[in-house]
Amino acid sequence: MKRRTAGFAGVLGAGLLLAGASGAAERQTPSGLPVPRYVSLKFDRVNARAGPGDDHRLMWVYRVKGLPVQVVAETSEWRRVCDPEGSLVWVHKRTTDGRRMVMNTGEARVTLLRRPRPDARAAAFLNPRALAALDRCEKGWCRVHVDGVSGWAKEGDLWGTAQAPQCR
């Protein structure tokens, strides 16, 4: 069994903020929510399975509470999710949370700016592999907060903001 601890070992925790999914689903889903959509992992230990059921092979165990994942398919009890490393697995719906998180998947720090403008002063820096709670995105910028500090980052600098499916 592969364990998902090394790739996400440097992830920092952050406070969470509710952000609802917007828009109507193009096809009917068991939850009634659109697919794809982002959620976060609710616990620091979440089983990743090869299929939608406890009888399917355990692929690995996520060990990062708050990890953003993208739901790309669902059954009434299970969610097929894409993680920041591009893996597709199934997790039980009770292990996910509708609170939106983002992750810096780049190798460099992301500058969080005081205003959504490229010439704005820096408020903080989001380290590689770090998580932040997503407040909102508008006009190519996303407002996030972590450890009591909030700031704006370019939408493309954060994993967990793209509308298109992230795994193929």
Summary of the structure (lengths in Angstrom):
residues: 168
radius of gyration: 15.7
end to end distance: 22.9
largest distance: 53.3
contacts: 506
relative contact order: 0.22
helix: 4%
strand: 40%
